[in-house]
Amino acid sequence: MRIGGGPSTVNAFLQADLVDFMHLVVVPIVLGTGVRVWDGLAGLEERFSVESVTTGSGLTHQLWNRKSRP
């Protein structure tokens, strides 16, 4: 299943532990105050391996893959 949405949608699915793969693109600009994606997700990095690739334009692509469940 593919889910599109903003930070609140992503955060809700991550908190519910319903994400196996995530392609996150980080754009190096700030627009207003925004919403934080990572609030309430302590320990998330232990569930995923993350590969980052930065392009010449400054975009950073993060590929989050769930590690095997015990």
ABEGO torsion letter per residue (X at the ends): XBBBEBAAAAAAAAAAGABABBBBBBBBBBBEAEBBAABGABGAAAABBBBBBBBAAGBBBBBBBBBBBX
